[in-house]
Amino acid sequence: MHKREDIQIRDPFVLVHKEDGKYYLFGTTDRNPWNQEGTGFEAWVSGDLENFEGPFPVFTPPKGFWGTHDFWAPEIHPYGDRYYLFASFTSPDTCRGTQILVSHDILGPFLPLSDGAVTPADWECLDGTLYADGTGKPWIVFCHEWVQAHDGAIYAMPLSEDLKNPAGGPELLFRASAASWSVPRERRDGSGLCDARVTDGPFLHRQKDGTLVMLWSSIGEQGYAMGCALSRSGSLLGPWEQTPEPLISRDGGHGMVFRDFSGDLRLTWHGPNSTPHERFLHHRVEESDQGLILAGGIDRTTLVRRHNPVVTNWDPRSPLSVGNGDFTFTADVTGLQSFGAGQTGDMPLCTMSQWGWHAYPDAPADDRDLRREEFACGGRTVGYMTDPQGQESLYDGLRRNPHRFHLGKIGLSVKGKEELNEADLTETEQILDLWTGRLSSSFTLKGRPVRVQSVCHPQRDLLSFRIESPLIGEGALGLDLRFPYPSHEKEGADWSAGEKHFSVLEEESPRRFRINRKVDSLEYAVSLRFAQDARFVPAGVHRWSFSGDGSVMEFSLEFSRDALFREIPLLEETAAESARRWKSFWTGGAALSFKGSRDPRAGELERRIILSQYLLALQSMGSLPPAETGLTCNSWYGKFHLEMHIWHALNGILWNRGDLVEKSLAWYEGIIPSARERAVQQGYRGIRWPKMTDPEGRDSPSPIGTLLCWQQPHIILFAELLYRRKREEAVLEKYGERVFLTADFMADYALWDEDRGEFILGPPVIPAQENHRPEETINPTFELEYWRWGLKTALLWKKRLKQPSPGKWREVLDMLSPCPLEKDTGRYKAHGNCVGTYGAFAADHPAMLFALGLLPGESIDREAMSRSFDGVRENWRCETMWGWDFPAAAMTLARLGRRKEAVDFLLAEADKNCYMANGHNRQVGSEALPLYLPGNGGLLLAAAMMAAGWEGSTGEAPGFPDDGSWKVRQEGLEKYI
């Protein structure tokens, strides 16, 4: 007996055999159906669609059979008193086509019915299916393949009653381009034209209302996909209309439908669309006036939009943002940045980009002159940048430079007022439509209505706005642009240093302007386009006011580092691009709904999850690892902390957005030379990733950061999850060097302790729980288990790539010290030398819990970890914890089977587990962190794991209570490790 998930199969086709109560599964079963000679087709037999007997050979090519390659997509159709097999074949001297074979038995053997393919001999064709019309007349419906036709097409051709020959010519039903969701690809003819579209896998189903539905597959925005075409006339010859969205949108297609023994209609498809990892998937579907729809599917538009933030009372701690991952604009309640700095509370309103970095003219060029503090390490000394004493200027200069900065303030200009404040406005309402990324703001100013639309372009550092108000034509309202000198402080702006930078406005026309900026060695430009003629006047140093006639002022601004001319779109074009991007984001990734749950907290958790996805797409899924406050404002000078990268972004892989995660992972490859140099300086092999760093990968001095090591295995965790998603060798090749150089350092970093007869970690080391002295810390529990998992996984990657395994990796893995336990309580210690894990040190991150939670914890004793959590719950000073600690602990509880407590901790009422109206996790009491994106990312990681499970978990939603209080529905979530 074989499990469904163990069977490699493409193009699955299920035949329901009521006589014996069995399901017969057919499909493309050659292990490599692309580059090797075809061997035949096999079948599998099941009573429940989960456990299968087989394989049973149903077709083996007889001697002299014309087809030699591409044995694809067999379908078995009962017709008359026989079974007929329709399948695709090709050979070097013939076009691909559909051959019909016949047998008296459902399991064959099937033999050719005619001499060759029944499809046109000079056409490249595939995926023929049998259809009998209302008169009983047989037809073959097949694809004229895109490799020849370019715009792939689906045709119908009548067959003779015995199915041996065509009984007429092919009739065009539709082309792939008829479907708006099918995307073009480059032709195979060498022309370079990119207008070809795929057609695959037609299958016909007649609904109870008479509508004829055709399932067919193509390439959509998220990869291989399957959609529906409808013939409302009920005729095979149409006319055919296409549904606007695919039924299966990502990484899977070529399906059919059948009724199971309970009478439910089921859809089949294969996924993922990569060899040899294709598996048979099925899901219940229902008939509708829009064709087939997934039963119990999540209405994603409603799910997302029911959590649109709506602001009627301005909260300066909770402003709304628009952006694209590499560029973000944060607005006040006017939809712009109109309020003065003193009225924005502790949340600055900034315009920030991934390229917007600045260094002061006196910034140190490098850290060569910085004195290192030396620590004893296994009989030698290692220098770390931890001590500022006597070198404060150099030390602080390296920390503060470079820093991200505020590119420019875009606000309303109001006649008679230097700056607006909340008291100037009445009847305020602001709505962020998460489904389209459009921010709509309305209010009354000077007794007159004002409406503002704000939207960010999905690929460019470009913002579009429309201001509507009679105040514009009256000369009382316009646009205010103002530019600061950069600062390392939270706002990224110094408004008092006008003499240190230069701004020059050039008027190209009454509708086109350009502001050239020079800030020390940095130059950038702001291109400005108006839809109507505009006038400007200087309003101060580095400041201009723009006015216009009429009641509408519509304009776009693009920030750029180069002087290239680009056509600048206005609002409707930008908004359309934004809507397409966000629709793709919400439909292409996974979804999680708690609708129907009895627990009153379910709606709040759903709100946090939806808003966290939006915020991380804006802030944490760009081309660089993100700062802890993303592109909203500066935390730690805008530099990013690599130990936080997994909390920002790892969730994206589980939420089926690995492509967004990989954007920032590319940065690691570029800093390999500096990471290697860092390891060499400290006397280690391999590469040591930095902790607090900048776009160049430079480590920043810190009394804590440079001694942390738990960021080191992160790249292995990212890479392993990406590999598990598709299990393609290309992923191994892409990330292999980074994985292996990381493991080289990890193995060399572990110290051999002769007295113990073990490899140990530290001293010196500061663990994830940062309140421990580096000289005294040895064998921190979480880091030990992370080292164990990382080395084991790196060895597995060597095996997958058929490369020899380094003996040192295996030696360290086999002899690594066990995680330390308290002798009297049997609870895990923070580290081996820690006295008072649950007393004096019961603050900051309870990191020992994460050895089983974030990690699978193969060496962890479950009962001991359960006692450890009890110790945290009873003794920990929760006010000192951080936003990601709560979801991380929930992951631990989920693996322990403590489901209710997992949800309770995920939603714990604690200052640092609060989520503002805009969705930001806020670190209450921290002036430096008005928002904290690792908390949002941790929430998404934990929620995905709790809903979809992890390797070895059983049942549905294993992290949520199974007492009926939670109704958990998910689509597309990946299992965790």
Backbone hydrogen bonds, N-H to C=O, Kabsch-Sander energy under -0.5 kcal/mol:
donor,donor_aa,acceptor,acceptor_aa,energy
2,H,52,F,-3.1
4,R,50,E,-2.2
6,D,3,K,-1.7
7,I,4,R,-1.6
8,Q,6,D,-0.6
9,I,7,I,-0.6
9,I,278,E,-1.2
10,R,28,T,-1.9
13,F,26,F,-2.7
15,L,24,Y,-2.6
16,V,14,V,-0.5
17,H,15,L,-0.6
17,H,22,K,-2.6
18,K,16,V,-0.7
20,D,17,H,-0.7
21,G,17,H,-0.9
22,K,17,H,-1.6
23,Y,46,S,-3.4
24,Y,15,L,-2.6
25,L,23,Y,-0.6
25,L,44,W,-3.2
26,F,13,F,-3.0
26,F,24,Y,-0.6
27,G,42,E,-0.6
28,T,10,R,-2.3
29,T,27,G,-0.7
36,Q,32,N,-0.8
38,G,68,T,-2.6
41,F,59,F,-2.1
43,A,56,F,-2.2
44,W,25,L,-2.1
45,V,53,E,-2.5
46,S,23,Y,-2.3
47,G,51,N,-0.6
48,D,51,N,-0.5
52,F,2,H,-3.4
53,E,45,V,-3.3
56,F,43,A,-2.7
58,V,41,F,-2.4
59,F,41,F,-1.6
65,F,62,P,-2.2
68,T,90,T,-2.8
69,H,90,T,-2.4
70,D,36,Q,-0.5
72,W,70,D,-1.3
72,W,88,S,-1.9
75,E,86,F,-2.1
77,H,75,E,-0.6
77,H,84,Y,-3.0
79,Y,82,R,-2.6
82,R,79,Y,-1.6
83,Y,103,S,-2.9
84,Y,77,H,-2.5
85,L,101,L,-2.5
86,F,75,E,-2.4
86,F,84,Y,-0.6
87,A,99,Q,-1.9
88,S,72,W,-2.6
89,F,97,G,-2.2
90,T,69,H,-1.8
91,S,94,T,-0.8
94,T,91,S,-1.5
95,C,121,A,-0.6
97,G,89,F,-2.4
99,Q,87,A,-2.5
99,Q,97,G,-0.6
101,L,85,L,-2.7
102,V,111,L,-2.8
103,S,83,Y,-2.0
108,G,105,D,-2.0
110,F,58,V,-2.5
111,L,102,V,-2.3
113,L,100,I,-2.6
114,S,100,I,-0.7
118,V,98,T,-2.8
119,T,98,T,-0.7
123,W,120,P,-1.6
125,C,96,R,-2.6
125,C,123,W,-0.9
126,L,143,C,-1.5
129,T,141,V,-2.2
131,Y,139,W,-2.4
133,D,131,Y,-0.5
133,D,137,K,-2.3
136,G,133,D,-2.3
139,W,131,Y,-2.5
140,I,157,M,-2.8
141,V,129,T,-2.5
141,V,139,W,-0.5
142,F,140,I,-0.5
142,F,155,Y,-2.3
143,C,126,L,-2.4
144,H,153,A,-2.5
145,E,124,E,-3.1
145,E,143,C,-0.8
148,Q,145,E,-1.5
149,A,145,E,-2.9
150,H,146,W,-2.2
151,D,149,A,-2.4
152,G,150,H,-1.4
152,G,197,R,-2.6
153,A,144,H,-1.9
154,I,174,F,-2.6
155,Y,142,F,-2.8
156,A,171,E,-2.3
157,M,140,I,-2.4
159,L,138,P,-2.6
160,S,165,N,-2.9
163,L,160,S,-2.3
167,A,158,P,-3.1
171,E,156,A,-3.1
173,L,154,I,-2.8
174,F,154,I,-1.2
176,A,152,G,-3.1
178,A,175,R,-1.9
179,A,176,A,-2.0
180,S,178,A,-0.5
182,S,179,A,-1.1
183,V,219,I,-3.0
185,R,196,A,-2.4
187,R,193,L,-2.8
195,D,193,L,-0.5
196,A,185,R,-2.2
197,R,150,H,-2.6
200,D,217,S,-1.9
203,F,215,L,-1.8
205,H,213,V,-2.7
207,Q,205,H,-0.6
207,Q,211,T,-3.0
210,G,207,Q,-1.9
212,L,231,S,-2.2
213,V,205,H,-3.2
213,V,211,T,-0.6
214,M,229,A,-3.0
215,L,203,F,-2.9
215,L,213,V,-0.5
216,W,227,G,-1.8
217,S,200,D,-2.9
218,S,225,A,-2.0
220,G,218,S,-0.6
220,G,223,G,-3.0
222,Q,249,S,-0.5
223,G,220,G,-1.7
225,A,218,S,-2.8
226,M,248,I,-2.6
227,G,216,W,-2.8
229,A,214,M,-2.3
230,L,241,E,-3.3
231,S,212,L,-2.8
232,R,230,L,-0.6
234,G,231,S,-1.5
238,G,235,S,-1.6
241,E,230,L,-2.5
243,T,228,C,-2.2
247,L,226,M,-2.1
248,I,226,M,-2.2
251,D,222,Q,-0.7
252,G,224,Y,-2.0
253,G,270,H,-1.3
258,F,266,R,-1.9
260,D,258,F,-0.5
260,D,264,D,-2.8
263,G,260,D,-2.1
265,L,285,V,-0.5
266,R,258,F,-3.4
267,L,283,H,-3.1
268,T,256,M,-2.7
269,W,281,L,-1.8
270,H,253,G,-2.2
271,G,279,R,-1.6
274,S,272,P,-1.1
277,H,274,S,-1.8
279,R,271,G,-1.1
281,L,269,W,-2.7
283,H,267,L,-1.8
285,V,265,L,-2.9
286,E,293,I,-2.8
288,S,291,G,-1.1
291,G,288,S,-1.7
293,I,286,E,-2.5
295,A,284,R,-2.6
297,G,294,L,-1.5
300,R,298,I,-1.4
303,L,299,D,-2.7
304,V,300,R,-2.7
305,R,301,T,-2.7
306,R,302,T,-2.0
307,H,304,V,-1.7
308,N,305,R,-1.7
311,V,430,Q,-3.2
312,T,310,V,-0.5
318,S,315,D,-2.4
320,L,331,A,-0.7
322,V,329,F,-2.3
324,N,327,F,-2.0
325,G,618,L,-1.0
328,T,352,M,-2.6
329,F,322,V,-3.1
330,T,350,C,-2.2
331,A,320,L,-2.7
332,D,336,L,-3.4
335,G,332,D,-2.1
337,Q,410,I,-3.5
340,G,420,L,-1.3
343,Q,340,G,-2.0
344,T,341,A,-1.2
347,M,344,T,-1.9
350,C,348,P,-0.7
352,M,328,T,-2.3
354,Q,326,D,-2.0
357,W,355,W,-2.2
358,H,403,H,-2.6
363,A,360,Y,-2.2
370,L,367,D,-1.5
373,E,384,Y,-3.1
375,F,382,V,-2.3
377,C,380,R,-3.8
380,R,377,C,-1.0
382,V,375,F,-2.3
384,Y,373,E,-2.5
386,T,384,Y,-1.8
391,Q,388,P,-2.6
395,Y,391,Q,-2.9
396,D,392,E,-3.1
397,G,393,S,-2.1
398,L,394,L,-2.1
399,R,395,Y,-1.6
400,R,396,D,-2.6
401,N,397,G,-1.2
403,H,358,H,-2.7
404,R,637,Y,-1.7
405,F,356,G,-1.7
406,H,492,G,-1.8
407,L,351,T,-3.2
407,L,405,F,-0.5
409,K,482,R,-3.2
411,G,409,K,-0.6
411,G,480,D,-2.9
413,S,478,G,-2.4
414,V,412,L,-0.6
415,K,476,A,-1.9
417,K,414,V,-2.2
420,L,338,S,-1.4
424,D,421,N,-2.0
425,L,422,E,-1.7
426,T,444,T,-1.8
429,E,442,S,-2.5
430,Q,311,V,-2.1
431,I,440,S,-2.8
432,L,309,P,-2.0
433,D,431,I,-0.7
433,D,438,R,-2.7
434,L,432,L,-1.1
436,T,433,D,-1.0
437,G,433,D,-2.6
438,R,433,D,-0.9
439,L,454,S,-2.9
440,S,431,I,-2.9
440,S,438,R,-0.6
441,S,452,V,-2.9
442,S,429,E,-2.8
443,F,450,V,-2.1
444,T,426,T,-3.1
445,L,448,R,-2.9
446,K,424,D,-0.6
448,R,445,L,-2.2
450,V,443,F,-2.6
451,R,468,E,-2.2
452,V,441,S,-3.1
453,Q,466,R,-2.1
454,S,439,L,-2.5
455,V,464,S,-1.9
457,H,462,L,-2.7
462,L,460,R,-2.2
463,L,557,L,-2.6
464,S,455,V,-2.7
465,F,555,F,-3.1
466,R,453,Q,-1.6
467,I,553,M,-2.9
468,E,451,R,-2.9
469,S,551,S,-2.6
472,I,469,S,-1.5
473,G,469,S,-0.6
473,G,550,G,-0.6
474,E,470,P,-1.2
475,G,472,I,-1.8
476,A,471,L,-2.3
477,L,471,L,-1.1
478,G,413,S,-2.2
479,L,546,F,-2.4
480,D,411,G,-3.1
481,L,544,W,-2.8
482,R,409,K,-2.0
483,F,542,H,-2.1
485,Y,494,D,-1.9
487,S,492,G,-0.7
492,G,489,E,-1.2
494,D,485,Y,-3.2
495,W,493,A,-0.5
497,A,494,D,-0.8
500,K,497,A,-1.8
501,H,498,G,-0.9
502,F,518,K,-2.5
504,V,516,N,-2.3
506,E,514,R,-3.4
508,E,506,E,-0.7
508,E,512,R,-2.0
509,S,512,R,-2.0
512,R,509,S,-0.9
513,F,528,L,-2.7
514,R,506,E,-2.4
515,I,526,V,-2.5
516,N,504,V,-2.9
516,N,514,R,-0.6
517,R,524,Y,-3.2
518,K,502,F,-2.3
519,V,522,L,-3.4
520,D,500,K,-0.6
520,D,518,K,-0.5
522,L,519,V,-2.7
524,Y,517,R,-2.0
525,A,560,S,-2.7
526,V,515,I,-2.2
527,S,558,E,-2.6
528,L,513,F,-2.9
529,R,556,S,-2.5
530,F,511,R,-2.6
531,A,554,E,-2.7
532,Q,554,E,-0.5
534,A,510,P,-2.5
535,R,547,S,-2.6
537,V,545,S,-2.1
539,A,543,R,-2.5
540,G,543,R,-0.7
543,R,540,G,-1.5
544,W,481,L,-2.3
545,S,537,V,-2.5
546,F,479,L,-2.9
547,S,535,R,-2.8
549,D,533,D,-0.5
553,M,467,I,-2.8
555,F,465,F,-2.1
556,S,529,R,-2.3
557,L,463,L,-2.6
558,E,527,S,-2.4
559,F,461,D,-2.6
560,S,525,A,-2.3
574,T,570,L,-2.5
575,A,571,L,-3.6
576,A,572,E,-2.1
577,E,573,E,-2.2
578,S,574,T,-2.7
579,A,575,A,-2.8
580,R,576,A,-2.2
581,R,577,E,-2.3
582,W,578,S,-2.8
583,K,579,A,-2.4
584,S,580,R,-2.2
585,F,581,R,-2.3
586,W,582,W,-2.7
587,T,583,K,-2.5
588,G,584,S,-2.5
589,G,585,F,-1.5
590,A,655,W,-2.2
591,A,971,E,-2.2
593,S,969,R,-3.0
597,S,594,F,-2.0
598,R,965,S,-1.4
599,D,965,S,-2.3
602,A,599,D,-2.1
605,L,601,R,-2.3
606,E,602,A,-2.4
607,R,603,G,-2.3
608,R,604,E,-2.5
609,I,605,L,-2.2
610,I,606,E,-2.5
611,L,607,R,-2.5
612,S,608,R,-2.2
613,Q,609,I,-1.9
614,Y,610,I,-1.8
615,L,611,L,-2.7
616,L,612,S,-2.5
617,A,613,Q,-1.9
618,L,614,Y,-1.7
619,Q,615,L,-2.4
620,S,616,L,-2.5
621,M,616,L,-0.8
630,G,627,A,-2.0
632,T,629,T,-2.0
633,C,629,T,-0.8
634,N,490,K,-3.2
638,G,635,S,-1.4
639,K,636,W,-1.7
640,F,693,T,-1.7
641,H,626,P,-0.5
642,L,640,F,-0.7
642,L,691,K,-2.8
644,M,641,H,-1.7
645,H,642,L,-1.1
647,W,644,M,-0.6
648,H,644,M,-1.9
649,A,645,H,-2.6
650,L,646,I,-1.6
652,G,649,A,-1.7
653,I,650,L,-1.5
654,L,650,L,-0.9
655,W,651,N,-2.0
656,N,653,I,-1.4
657,R,652,G,-3.4
660,L,657,R,-1.0
661,V,657,R,-1.5
662,E,658,G,-2.3
663,K,659,D,-0.6
663,K,660,L,-0.7
664,S,660,L,-0.6
664,S,661,V,-0.9
665,L,661,V,-1.1
666,A,662,E,-1.4
667,W,664,S,-1.0
668,Y,665,L,-0.9
669,E,665,L,-0.7
669,E,666,A,-0.6
670,G,666,A,-1.0
671,I,667,W,-1.0
671,I,668,Y,-0.6
672,I,669,E,-1.2
675,A,671,I,-2.5
676,R,672,I,-2.8
677,E,673,P,-2.2
678,R,674,S,-2.1
679,A,675,A,-1.8
680,V,676,R,-2.4
681,Q,677,E,-2.6
682,Q,678,R,-1.4
683,G,680,V,-1.5
684,Y,679,A,-3.2
687,I,741,L,-1.4
688,R,675,A,-2.2
689,W,687,I,-0.6
693,T,640,F,-2.7
693,T,691,K,-0.7
697,G,694,D,-2.2
700,S,692,M,-1.6
702,S,385,M,-2.6
706,T,702,S,-0.6
707,L,704,I,-1.7
708,L,705,G,-1.4
709,C,766,I,-0.5
712,Q,709,C,-1.9
714,H,711,Q,-1.1
715,I,712,Q,-0.6
716,I,713,P,-0.9
717,L,713,P,-1.8
718,F,714,H,-2.8
719,A,715,I,-2.4
720,E,716,I,-2.6
721,L,717,L,-2.1
722,L,718,F,-2.2
723,Y,719,A,-2.4
724,R,720,E,-2.6
725,R,721,L,-1.3
726,K,722,L,-1.0
726,K,723,Y,-0.7
727,R,723,Y,-4.2
731,V,728,E,-1.1
732,L,728,E,-1.0
733,E,729,E,-2.5
734,K,730,A,-2.1
735,Y,731,V,-2.2
736,G,732,L,-1.5
739,V,735,Y,-2.4
740,F,736,G,-2.8
741,L,737,E,-2.7
742,T,738,R,-1.7
743,A,739,V,-2.1
744,D,740,F,-2.0
745,F,741,L,-1.7
746,M,742,T,-2.2
747,A,743,A,-2.6
748,D,744,D,-1.8
749,Y,745,F,-2.8
750,A,746,M,-1.3
751,L,760,I,-2.7
753,D,751,L,-0.5
753,D,758,E,-3.2
754,E,752,W,-0.7
757,G,753,D,-2.4
758,E,753,D,-1.3
759,F,815,M,-2.6
760,I,751,L,-3.1
762,G,760,I,-0.5
765,V,774,P,-1.1
766,I,707,L,-1.9
770,E,768,A,-1.1
776,E,773,R,-1.0
777,T,773,R,-1.0
779,N,761,L,-3.1
781,T,830,A,-1.3
784,L,780,P,-2.7
785,E,781,T,-2.1
786,Y,782,F,-2.4
787,W,783,E,-2.7
788,R,784,L,-2.2
789,W,785,E,-2.6
790,G,786,Y,-2.8
791,L,787,W,-2.5
792,K,788,R,-2.0
793,T,789,W,-2.4
794,A,790,G,-2.4
795,L,791,L,-2.2
796,L,792,K,-1.8
797,W,793,T,-2.1
798,K,794,A,-1.9
799,K,795,L,-2.0
800,R,796,L,-2.5
801,L,797,W,-2.0
802,K,799,K,-1.3
803,Q,798,K,-3.0
810,R,806,P,-1.5
811,E,807,G,-2.6
812,V,808,K,-2.6
813,L,809,W,-2.6
814,D,810,R,-2.7
815,M,811,E,-1.8
816,L,812,V,-0.6
816,L,813,L,-0.7
817,S,759,F,-2.5
822,E,827,R,-3.3
826,G,822,E,-2.1
829,K,820,P,-2.1
832,G,778,I,-2.9
833,N,778,I,-0.5
834,C,831,H,-1.6
836,G,834,C,-0.6
839,G,836,G,-1.6
841,F,836,G,-2.8
842,A,839,G,-1.7
843,A,841,F,-2.4
847,A,845,H,-2.1
849,L,846,P,-1.7
850,F,847,A,-1.5
851,A,848,M,-1.0
852,L,849,L,-1.5
853,G,855,L,-2.6
855,L,850,F,-1.3
860,I,857,G,-1.3
862,R,860,I,-0.6
865,M,861,D,-2.4
866,S,862,R,-2.3
867,R,863,E,-2.2
868,S,864,A,-1.9
869,F,865,M,-2.3
870,D,866,S,-2.0
871,G,867,R,-2.0
872,V,868,S,-1.9
873,R,869,F,-3.0
874,E,870,D,-2.0
875,N,871,G,-1.7
876,W,872,V,-2.6
877,R,842,A,-2.2
878,C,876,W,-1.4
880,T,877,R,-2.3
881,M,878,C,-1.4
885,D,882,W,-1.4
886,F,882,W,-0.7
888,A,884,W,-2.0
889,A,885,D,-2.4
890,A,886,F,-1.9
891,M,887,P,-1.9
892,T,888,A,-1.4
893,L,889,A,-2.4
894,A,890,A,-2.3
895,R,891,M,-2.0
896,L,892,T,-1.6
897,G,894,A,-1.5
898,R,893,L,-2.3
899,R,897,G,-1.5
902,A,898,R,-1.8
903,V,899,R,-1.9
904,D,900,K,-2.5
905,F,901,E,-2.7
906,L,902,A,-2.1
907,L,903,V,-1.9
908,A,905,F,-1.3
910,A,908,A,-1.4
913,N,910,A,-2.0
914,C,911,D,-0.9
914,C,922,R,-0.6
916,M,920,H,-2.8
919,G,916,M,-1.9
922,R,914,C,-1.8
923,Q,929,L,-1.0
924,V,911,D,-0.7
924,V,922,R,-1.5
926,S,923,Q,-2.2
927,E,925,G,-0.7
929,L,926,S,-0.8
932,Y,921,N,-2.1
933,L,628,E,-2.3
935,G,932,Y,-1.3
936,N,932,Y,-0.9
937,G,933,L,-2.6
938,G,934,P,-2.5
939,L,935,G,-2.1
940,L,936,N,-1.9
941,L,937,G,-2.3
942,A,938,G,-2.7
943,A,939,L,-2.7
944,A,940,L,-2.1
945,M,941,L,-2.2
946,M,942,A,-2.8
947,A,943,A,-1.8
948,A,944,A,-3.0
949,G,945,M,-2.1
951,E,976,Y,-1.7
953,S,950,W,-2.9
957,A,947,A,-1.0
959,G,946,M,-2.7
960,F,957,A,-1.9
968,V,966,W,-0.7
969,R,593,S,-2.5
969,R,967,K,-0.6
971,E,591,A,-2.4
974,E,654,L,-2.4
976,Y,949,G,-2.1
